[in-house]
């Protein structure tokens, strides 16, 4: 992730294919949650980001298992 930092609104918009206003809003939410911090060059991840990513990965794994279990029961 470090290799992609800092990254700005325009570049994120181009990479993700989302309008700049949606990227700007999302970055604002991430900043409010303490997951990124703004800089002159663009957004940078904070120390809090790694913990969030681990938690999200775990949650997605649990969701995947639930979907697999439901699918198997059909």
Secondary structure, DSSP 8 states (H G I E B T S, - for coil): -GGG-SB-HHHHHHHHT--HHHHHHHHHHHHHTTSEE--SS-BEE-HHHHHHHHHHHHHHHHHHHHHHHHHHH-
